[in-house]
Amino acid sequence: MERKARIAERFSAEQNGDFDCGKVENSDNQLVQQNEPDEHSEKGCMKHGICSHEVLRDRESDSNSKGDHNKMMRKASFKLSWWCKGENGDQHKHDIVSFEKGNITTAERSSKQISLKWESDPQTLLILTKPNSVSVRILCAQMVRWLKEKKKLNIYVEPRVRVELLTESSDFNYVQTWKDDREILLLHTKVDLVITLGGDGTVLWAASMFKGPVPPIVPFSLGSLGFMTPFHSEHYKECLDSVLRGPISITLRHRLLCRVVRDAAKNEYDTEEPILVLNEVTIDRGISSYLTNLECYCDNSFVTCVQGDGLILSTTSGSTAYSLAAGGSMVHPQVPGILFTPICPHSLSFRPLILPEHVTVRIVVPFNSRSPAWASFDGKDRKQLAAGDALLCSMAPWPVPTACQVDSTNDFLRSIHDGLHWNLRKTQSFDGPRDL
């Protein structure tokens, strides 16, 4: 826990620009000199973010602790590198970051393609499945057996899935699970990789289980429509071989951190338990027949007053979900930002916005509102917002890393072509009138 606290303090110092990139404190509180930058690295460090040459690595506290350490199960460590195709541009330098114990915390975002390279072999996997599907249940049993017999991996599943596997065969007694919510909160300290069998809803469910750092997710498409599930289940052995061997391209899907502040709260820090969303938070009028009345602020600046059916605050990963249906733009998931999309506004000039990632959006139900509003988070956990209540939304520091079949751009474009038939049109005939 002390080590985790030091890592948190370290990222806080980096974001405030107060961190000396030449040194890092190890588990014995000794200063360890960082690796020297390579020939492509910048000298010095960025004012707000991670040094381009900086590498954070797991370190043993001392030689005496090695005996105890070997008795414990270690999480696989890995390294993320930001890269860009082409060497003629000014973006060919590699900004490299390793994350302690395999936990990702965003200190700086990049528009470059991100590659994950394992520095130690993954040992523990978590498999999450879509419920009430016979085909998913059969595939799960086959995958669990293959991963255990061929890859010798430790496997966690949900309690429901473990019961299903043991009902099929007692040979699955090696599969592990959890007993309560407290153990779920500790999963990120044990699991190296998450596999989802289902659609985008299963990926949302996987993300919601991790209230902090999220292990890399390999999503297999077994749903009706999937923008975040590029892998096909019939080739799961080849896909998992490639992922476990590495390196792999990943998409860092940023989440929104949402907090409800009641009118009776003493200040904006006196909030209910924060909620993380991967797609969107929706504020609507619920069953009321009156227009929703919402005052919207971006940091300390007034944005507008929403009068209509409601408002959607979406991540760029959620831009192809509810926000798209309400008229919002489709945005590449690696673009950092918050989509501000009205739902059926009673105004002809109210167009959607895309706000920068660093702002905090505050939605307030004014006292002259005719009815309360209702907030839902990724379609769940519905909360009533009475007059004077506020909803605060900002970018969370814990992204959801999902594996790519090719790379983030290729996967995104293929998903909107295949899933939405984007700009599908019969080609104009060759013969006909022409410009002379």
Disulfide bonds with the S-S distance in Angstrom:
Cys21-Cys51 1.84
